[in-house]
Amino acid sequence: QVQLVESGGGLVQAGGSLRLSCAASGRAFSSYTMGWFRQAPGKEREFVAAITRSGAYADSVKGRFTISRDNAKNTVYLQMNSLKPEDTAVYYCAARRTFPLVSTANEYDYWGQGTQVTVSS
């Protein structure tokens, strides 16, 4: 069983930045696809970004968000710049036991508890 613990959420003004972190337990981290998803009130959970050896992004965040991983620390990051009010959501870290990278939530095996990101206008 893999446990994922997110941190780094908070309240920020539009145009600001936040960096989310997700620490994973277990020894097979480097073989996992790691993803970030988000869910706003009244909306379905949506794909934000994912990474194997390189990253992929939803169109809505491309050019503003950067996903990265440190396999030595079993941690994945999401650097979020130029934040907009529509980025407000609970952000979830997810792990998939295999490659390749996918953007479908039900393809991921483990989930964190989520961290709130609120962007004020």
Disulfide bonds with the S-S distance in Angstrom:
Cys22-Cys93 2.08
